[in-house]
């Protein structure tokens, strides 16, 4: 039962297997402000068993939640696994049962048809429960104080999709959660559903439609008037799964799309804009100025994910994989369905964040992994950099 000596299970990615309850965490340097009172939650993959195969992608590890609570200058810490259906079945068996990342064809026959979700990508507090999220499955609810798993969460019986995004957005004006699920009717399907969930945790709106093609729809954006879905050709097929290839591959022969749904609209109101192939995953922010929409995302000329190789077996190109923030701009009153892309920074980076109070609104500052850019408003108001 030893983990393989591969990049996915050593060094930074080494599994810990640790659940903990630390009442007083020592402060080695400085001091915690006395008036700071709150909890920081984080989630990460941490497999409880080695993979069935010789290796697997790090994204396939079981989700583990850490809660770091600060109060009266003191820090306490809890860490618990998310008891997904997968976690419980494997714990009971004492061995791994589920196979490669998003490939049920590699599972042990005893778990055929069971939920493979790992709840390891994001964690969000909404409607009184802590939701552990992975985009290939439904949320798993946990008690925000004890971190005990409550179970799969269907928002009081109103969730009708098999999947739910790991990157929901909270409207700070209304307290509503905006979310979606892709492959919503099953693995590899083009079906997607958009949800609005009120601050009590009830789904109050859903809109079902289809993507131009099945792809990894990892993130999205919400502005004051629109909801935006970017479709980038990280694709898959049953043929890939049967051949035991990585679930996703990058297809340079397909264009990218940006779907625009009015927040008050229905599926018939969606408009699709398009552009030549690029790679984009996480979203910085988006906003609209009347009918003109600005969708800001780290964008690369080529595939950023070497672990999801080119579908035509082209070698990974690290130069083409460098992402720089671009603004994808479209106008709902224009006759053109072309996405205009304007580069906003020369800095290379990903995993962007903004002050959440500006989500969906005009903003001036954002940060990403190892990089920060500022004076964002000058790109909007004055001369814009070359694309």
GIURLIN-V15847 format. One record per helix or strand of 3 or more residues. SS is the DSSP state (A for helix, B for strand). FROM is the first residue (numbers start at 1). LEN is the number of residues. If there is no record, write none. Layout:
<<SS,FROM,LEN> <SS,FROM,LEN>>
This chain:
<<A,7,3> <A,11,3> <B,20,3> <B,38,8> <A,58,3> <B,63,9> <B,74,8> <A,85,9> <A,104,3> <A,109,3> <B,122,5> <B,129,5> <B,140,3> <B,149,4> <B,177,6> <B,191,7> <B,203,8> <B,226,6> <A,238,5> <B,256,7> <A,267,3> <B,271,5> <B,279,11> <B,292,9> <B,324,8> <B,340,4> <A,356,3> <B,366,3> <B,371,3> <A,376,6>>
